[in-house]
Amino acid sequence: MSLDLCVTQGLLYAENDTLFESTGMNGASSVRKVTLQTGKVKAIQRMPYSDFGEGLTLLGDRLIQVTWRQSTGYIYDRHNLSKFEKFRHDMPDGWGLATDGKILYGSDGSSTLYQIDPQTMKGFVI
């Protein structure tokens, strides 16, 4: 399946005209580092076939992404998109992910929000 068929699920702007994009499509999800001006993909990390990429946020040098129904997520190096680790999260469905620079906030697509500790990746309903 072509990565061009993926749907943007998470998008954020970083300095130096760089976009980070989380794409979701069964069997073809990825995280991409894209040049804003040209749309050229500078780096890509494909996800396992069974994972559906969703929310994405940047905390320091770490890109943090959640998956839709797998209750898992990934932490990547922002410079080259190499994977640091896989983690489990407490949301039934991972949808949105944001940060205030210290704490992560997640959404499961409902009115429920989760506060997530970025060191342990443990969360609770707020």
GROMACS elastic network, one bead per residue, 0.5 to 0.9 nm:
[ bonds ]
;  ai    aj funct       b0    kb
    1     4     6  0.85625   500
    1     5     6  0.75457   500
    1    27     6  0.73534   500
    1    28     6  0.64736   500
    2     5     6  0.56726   500
    2     6     6  0.77051   500
    2    28     6  0.72134   500
    3     6     6  0.54714   500
    3    23     6  0.86102   500
    3    25     6  0.84746   500
    3    28     6  0.58955   500
    3    29     6  0.74355   500
    3    30     6  0.79578   500
    4     7     6  0.82979   500
    5    25     6  0.75669   500
    5    28     6  0.82163   500
    6    23     6  0.56061   500
    6    24     6  0.56408   500
    6    25     6  0.51721   500
    6    26     6  0.86399   500
    6    28     6  0.67507   500
    6    29     6  0.66792   500
    6    30     6  0.83782   500
    7    22     6  0.84164   500
    7    23     6  0.52605   500
    7    24     6  0.53131   500
    7    25     6  0.64314   500
    7    29     6  0.85008   500
    8    11     6  0.70470   500
    8    21     6  0.66439   500
    8    22     6  0.59808   500
    8    24     6  0.64267   500
    8    53     6  0.89168   500
    8    54     6  0.81775   500
    9    21     6  0.75136   500
    9    22     6  0.55148   500
    9    23     6  0.53088   500
    9    24     6  0.60360   500
    9    53     6  0.69894   500
    9    55     6  0.60620   500
    9    56     6  0.80029   500
    9    95     6  0.80154   500
    9    96     6  0.82744   500
   10    20     6  0.79793   500
   10    21     6  0.55837   500
   10    23     6  0.68825   500
   10    24     6  0.88690   500
   10    53     6  0.83267   500
   10    54     6  0.59664   500
   10    56     6  0.50528   500
   10    57     6  0.78576   500
   10    65     6  0.84587   500
   10    95     6  0.87650   500
   10    96     6  0.74274   500
   10    97     6  0.81669   500
   11    19     6  0.69230   500
   11    20     6  0.57419   500
   11    22     6  0.63522   500
   11    23     6  0.88067   500
   11    55     6  0.80435   500
   11    56     6  0.68170   500
   11    57     6  0.81328   500
   12    18     6  0.85597   500
   12    19     6  0.56522   500
   12    20     6  0.53526   500
   12    21     6  0.66678   500
   12    56     6  0.76017   500
   12    57     6  0.70219   500
   12    58     6  0.79865   500
   13    17     6  0.73506   500
   13    18     6  0.59946   500
   13    20     6  0.64637   500
   13    21     6  0.89750   500
   13    36     6  0.84721   500
   14    17     6  0.66281   500
   14    18     6  0.52158   500
   14    19     6  0.59538   500
   14    20     6  0.74387   500
   14    58     6  0.84750   500
   15    18     6  0.60533   500
   15    19     6  0.85151   500
   16    35     6  0.85876   500
   16    36     6  0.87778   500
   17    34     6  0.85605   500
   17    35     6  0.61008   500
   17    36     6  0.51433   500
   17    37     6  0.69811   500
   18    33     6  0.68200   500
   18    34     6  0.57359   500
   18    36     6  0.54425   500
   18    37     6  0.85817   500
   19    32     6  0.80544   500
   19    33     6  0.58917   500
   19    34     6  0.50484   500
   19    35     6  0.62890   500
   19    36     6  0.59604   500
   19    39     6  0.88764   500
   20    31     6  0.71462   500
   20    32     6  0.56521   500
   20    34     6  0.61912   500
   20    35     6  0.89481   500
   20    56     6  0.81501   500
   20    57     6  0.86336   500
   20    58     6  0.87940   500
   20    63     6  0.85794   500
   20    78     6  0.86447   500
   21    30     6  0.81262   500
   21    31     6  0.56288   500
   21    32     6  0.51314   500
   21    33     6  0.65926   500
   21    34     6  0.75187   500
   21    56     6  0.74777   500
   22    29     6  0.75875   500
   22    30     6  0.60037   500
   22    32     6  0.65746   500
   22    53     6  0.60220   500
   22    54     6  0.61481   500
   22    55     6  0.67957   500
   22    56     6  0.61574   500
   22    65     6  0.74798   500
   23    28     6  0.81556   500
   23    29     6  0.52058   500
   23    30     6  0.53067   500
   23    31     6  0.62863   500
   23    32     6  0.80220   500
   23    52     6  0.79165   500
   23    53     6  0.55620   500
   23    54     6  0.67229   500
   23    55     6  0.89676   500
   24    27     6  0.86729   500
   24    28     6  0.70564   500
   24    30     6  0.70143   500
   24    51     6  0.83515   500
   24    52     6  0.50245   500
   24    54     6  0.61040   500
   24    67     6  0.86217   500
   24    68     6  0.86282   500
   25    28     6  0.52051   500
   25    29     6  0.51240   500
   25    30     6  0.86208   500
   25    51     6  0.84677   500
   25    52     6  0.58503   500
   25    53     6  0.73273   500
   26    29     6  0.66287   500
   26    49     6  0.69186   500
   26    50     6  0.68331   500
   26    51     6  0.69409   500
   26    52     6  0.57129   500
   26    53     6  0.87350   500
   27    47     6  0.82164   500
   27    48     6  0.73816   500
   27    50     6  0.61434   500
   27    51     6  0.71642   500
   27    52     6  0.75358   500
   28    46     6  0.72467   500
   28    47     6  0.71707   500
   28    48     6  0.81265   500
   28    49     6  0.64748   500
   28    50     6  0.89035   500
   28    51     6  0.84433   500
   28    52     6  0.79097   500
   28    53     6  0.89604   500
   29    45     6  0.88762   500
   29    46     6  0.62379   500
   29    47     6  0.54993   500
   29    48     6  0.77416   500
   29    49     6  0.75712   500
   29    51     6  0.69245   500
   29    52     6  0.57050   500
   29    53     6  0.54432   500
   29    54     6  0.88275   500
   30    44     6  0.68161   500
   30    45     6  0.55580   500
   30    47     6  0.51933   500
   30    48     6  0.87340   500
   30    52     6  0.84941   500
   30    53     6  0.65914   500
   31    43     6  0.84037   500
   31    44     6  0.57619   500
   31    45     6  0.52748   500
   31    46     6  0.65542   500
   31    47     6  0.76784   500
   31    53     6  0.78728   500
   31    56     6  0.87255   500
   31    65     6  0.84131   500
   31    81     6  0.76572   500
   32    41     6  0.65628   500
   32    42     6  0.75325   500
   32    43     6  0.57644   500
   32    45     6  0.64901   500
   32    46     6  0.85458   500
   32    81     6  0.78010   500
   33    40     6  0.85953   500
   33    41     6  0.58682   500
   33    42     6  0.54664   500
   33    43     6  0.50773   500
   33    44     6  0.63395   500
   33    45     6  0.89673   500
   33    78     6  0.82606   500
   33    79     6  0.85587   500
   33    80     6  0.82967   500
   33    81     6  0.77601   500
   34    37     6  0.89234   500
   34    38     6  0.82527   500
   34    39     6  0.58193   500
   34    40     6  0.55741   500
   34    42     6  0.54974   500
   34    43     6  0.72320   500
   34    44     6  0.87769   500
   35    38     6  0.57407   500
   35    39     6  0.52102   500
   35    40     6  0.53557   500
   35    41     6  0.65113   500
   35    42     6  0.67955   500
   36    39     6  0.55115   500
   36    40     6  0.77916   500
   37    40     6  0.82161   500
   38    41     6  0.88338   500
   41    44     6  0.70467   500
   42    80     6  0.87719   500
   43    79     6  0.86931   500
   43    80     6  0.64094   500
   43    81     6  0.67744   500
   44    80     6  0.82246   500
   44    81     6  0.67244   500
   45    76     6  0.88558   500
   45    80     6  0.88324   500
   45    81     6  0.60647   500
   45    82     6  0.71816   500
   45    83     6  0.81356   500
   46    49     6  0.86446   500
   47    50     6  0.81414   500
   47    51     6  0.63744   500
   47    52     6  0.79594   500
   47    53     6  0.76423   500
   48    51     6  0.55165   500
   48    52     6  0.85318   500
   49    52     6  0.80786   500
   50    70     6  0.84930   500
   51    67     6  0.63262   500
   51    68     6  0.75711   500
   51    69     6  0.81297   500
   51    70     6  0.68860   500
   51    72     6  0.86144   500
   52    66     6  0.86938   500
   52    67     6  0.54030   500
   52    68     6  0.55865   500
   52    69     6  0.75353   500
   52    70     6  0.80229   500
   53    56     6  0.85964   500
   53    65     6  0.72341   500
   53    66     6  0.64677   500
   53    68     6  0.63840   500
   53    73     6  0.85285   500
   53    94     6  0.87324   500
   53    95     6  0.87714   500
   54    65     6  0.67398   500
   54    66     6  0.55746   500
   54    67     6  0.51630   500
   54    68     6  0.58557   500
   54    94     6  0.65570   500
   54    95     6  0.54037   500
   54    96     6  0.67635   500
   54    97     6  0.83600   500
   55    64     6  0.82448   500
   55    65     6  0.56014   500
   55    66     6  0.54769   500
   55    67     6  0.73284   500
   55    68     6  0.85076   500
   55    94     6  0.69795   500
   55    95     6  0.53015   500
   55    98     6  0.79335   500
   55   106     6  0.81682   500
   55   107     6  0.85770   500
   56    63     6  0.69152   500
   56    64     6  0.56231   500
   56    66     6  0.67050   500
   56    96     6  0.71126   500
   56    97     6  0.55371   500
   56    98     6  0.72095   500
   57    62     6  0.83998   500
   57    63     6  0.57774   500
   57    64     6  0.54010   500
   57    65     6  0.66436   500
   57    96     6  0.88629   500
   57    97     6  0.59164   500
   57    98     6  0.54015   500
   57    99     6  0.67633   500
   57   104     6  0.84401   500
   58    61     6  0.70972   500
   58    62     6  0.57997   500
   58    64     6  0.62251   500
   58    65     6  0.89246   500
   58    78     6  0.78472   500
   58    98     6  0.79854   500
   58    99     6  0.75467   500
   58   101     6  0.85117   500
   59    62     6  0.53076   500
   59    63     6  0.63906   500
   59    64     6  0.74662   500
   59    99     6  0.70827   500
   59   100     6  0.86983   500
   59   101     6  0.61330   500
   59   102     6  0.77182   500
   59   103     6  0.88875   500
   59   104     6  0.85482   500
   59   118     6  0.85468   500
   60    63     6  0.80611   500
   60    78     6  0.85789   500
   60   101     6  0.78003   500
   61    76     6  0.84209   500
   61    77     6  0.61301   500
   61    78     6  0.53868   500
   61    79     6  0.75518   500
   62    75     6  0.62841   500
   62    76     6  0.56391   500
   62    77     6  0.51772   500
   62    78     6  0.55301   500
   62    79     6  0.88437   500
   62    84     6  0.86307   500
   63    74     6  0.81224   500
   63    75     6  0.56443   500
   63    76     6  0.50266   500
   63    77     6  0.62405   500
   63    78     6  0.55854   500
   63    81     6  0.80091   500
   64    73     6  0.72333   500
   64    74     6  0.58787   500
   64    76     6  0.64628   500
   64    97     6  0.81874   500
   65    72     6  0.87190   500
   65    73     6  0.53387   500
   65    74     6  0.52842   500
   65    75     6  0.64761   500
   65    76     6  0.82445   500
   65    94     6  0.89401   500
   65    97     6  0.74168   500
   66    70     6  0.88029   500
   66    71     6  0.75376   500
   66    72     6  0.60738   500
   66    74     6  0.65432   500
   66    87     6  0.89896   500
   66    88     6  0.89434   500
   66    89     6  0.80035   500
   66    93     6  0.88198   500
   66    94     6  0.54534   500
   66    95     6  0.71134   500
   66    96     6  0.78255   500
   66    97     6  0.73474   500
   66   106     6  0.87627   500
   67    70     6  0.59924   500
   67    71     6  0.63680   500
   67    72     6  0.56745   500
   67    73     6  0.55541   500
   67    74     6  0.83048   500
   67    93     6  0.74228   500
   67    94     6  0.52610   500
   67    95     6  0.72679   500
   68    71     6  0.68935   500
   68    72     6  0.81080   500
   68    92     6  0.83706   500
   68    95     6  0.60326   500
   68   108     6  0.83477   500
   69    72     6  0.80840   500
   69    91     6  0.89427   500
   69    92     6  0.67834   500
   69    94     6  0.65593   500
   70    73     6  0.83259   500
   70    88     6  0.85089   500
   70    92     6  0.81403   500
   70    93     6  0.72562   500
   70    94     6  0.79837   500
   71    87     6  0.85882   500
   71    88     6  0.57311   500
   71    89     6  0.53777   500
   71    90     6  0.66852   500
   71    91     6  0.62441   500
   71    92     6  0.61736   500
   71    93     6  0.62410   500
   71    94     6  0.64739   500
   72    86     6  0.70163   500
   72    87     6  0.55193   500
   72    89     6  0.56177   500
   72    90     6  0.86336   500
   72    91     6  0.89511   500
   72    94     6  0.79543   500
   73    85     6  0.85312   500
   73    86     6  0.57258   500
   73    87     6  0.52545   500
   73    88     6  0.61920   500
   73    89     6  0.69957   500
   73    94     6  0.84211   500
   74    83     6  0.70429   500
   74    84     6  0.75466   500
   74    85     6  0.58441   500
   74    87     6  0.61559   500
   74    88     6  0.87961   500
   75    81     6  0.88470   500
   75    82     6  0.86162   500
   75    83     6  0.59560   500
   75    84     6  0.54027   500
   75    85     6  0.54003   500
   75    86     6  0.64560   500
   75    87     6  0.79641   500
   76    79     6  0.86802   500
   76    80     6  0.81815   500
   76    81     6  0.51711   500
   76    82     6  0.54245   500
   76    84     6  0.53117   500
   76    85     6  0.73256   500
   77    80     6  0.59727   500
   77    82     6  0.53734   500
   77    83     6  0.64405   500
   77    84     6  0.67213   500
   78    81     6  0.54421   500
   78    82     6  0.79543   500
   79    82     6  0.81430   500
   81    84     6  0.88922   500
   83    86     6  0.78967   500
   87   121     6  0.71585   500
   88   121     6  0.73687   500
   88   122     6  0.82422   500
   89    92     6  0.83694   500
   89    94     6  0.81788   500
   89   116     6  0.83722   500
   89   121     6  0.64249   500
   89   122     6  0.64872   500
   89   123     6  0.70723   500
   90    93     6  0.86908   500
   90    94     6  0.88361   500
   90   114     6  0.83008   500
   90   116     6  0.87492   500
   90   121     6  0.86265   500
   90   122     6  0.69101   500
   90   123     6  0.60233   500
   90   124     6  0.73522   500
   91    94     6  0.59069   500
   91    95     6  0.88638   500
   91   106     6  0.77755   500
   91   107     6  0.75058   500
   91   108     6  0.59676   500
   91   114     6  0.75162   500
   91   123     6  0.82085   500
   91   124     6  0.87591   500
   91   125     6  0.89801   500
   92   108     6  0.65194   500
   93   107     6  0.80249   500
   93   109     6  0.72976   500
   94    97     6  0.80570   500
   94   106     6  0.73084   500
   94   107     6  0.64422   500
   94   108     6  0.50451   500
   94   109     6  0.76178   500
   95   106     6  0.72757   500
   95   107     6  0.54554   500
   95   108     6  0.50442   500
   95   109     6  0.56956   500
   96   105     6  0.80813   500
   96   106     6  0.54710   500
   96   108     6  0.68856   500
   96   109     6  0.74067   500
   97   104     6  0.69577   500
   97   105     6  0.56869   500
   97   107     6  0.64733   500
   98   101     6  0.89774   500
   98   103     6  0.85494   500
   98   104     6  0.57515   500
   98   105     6  0.51632   500
   98   106     6  0.64923   500
   98   107     6  0.89056   500
   99   102     6  0.67003   500
   99   103     6  0.56549   500
   99   105     6  0.58287   500
   99   106     6  0.87145   500
  100   103     6  0.59559   500
  100   104     6  0.69804   500
  100   105     6  0.82097   500
  101   104     6  0.78850   500
  102   117     6  0.83862   500
  102   118     6  0.76740   500
  103   115     6  0.69151   500
  103   116     6  0.62488   500
  103   117     6  0.58185   500
  103   118     6  0.62360   500
  104   114     6  0.81406   500
  104   115     6  0.58890   500
  104   117     6  0.63748   500
  104   118     6  0.62553   500
  104   121     6  0.86540   500
  104   123     6  0.87911   500
  105   113     6  0.68355   500
  105   114     6  0.54902   500
  105   116     6  0.59252   500
  105   117     6  0.88832   500
  105   123     6  0.87414   500
  106   112     6  0.87280   500
  106   113     6  0.57939   500
  106   115     6  0.65388   500
  106   116     6  0.72348   500
  106   123     6  0.87774   500
  107   110     6  0.69571   500
  107   111     6  0.78202   500
  107   112     6  0.64772   500
  107   113     6  0.50755   500
  107   114     6  0.63506   500
  108   111     6  0.80252   500
  108   112     6  0.68489   500
  108   113     6  0.72968   500
  108   114     6  0.83756   500
  109   112     6  0.77166   500
  109   113     6  0.89224   500
  110   113     6  0.79811   500
  112   125     6  0.68498   500
  112   126     6  0.74881   500
  113   124     6  0.84128   500
  113   125     6  0.58383   500
  113   126     6  0.57805   500
  114   123     6  0.60844   500
  114   124     6  0.53283   500
  114   126     6  0.56110   500
  115   122     6  0.83580   500
  115   123     6  0.52783   500
  115   124     6  0.55535   500
  115   125     6  0.64045   500
  115   126     6  0.63207   500
  116   119     6  0.87635   500
  116   120     6  0.81292   500
  116   121     6  0.56946   500
  116   122     6  0.55018   500
  116   124     6  0.67075   500
  117   120     6  0.56426   500
  117   121     6  0.50892   500
  117   122     6  0.56246   500
  117   123     6  0.62377   500
  118   121     6  0.51162   500
  118   122     6  0.77965   500
  119   122     6  0.82280   500
  120   123     6  0.86039   500
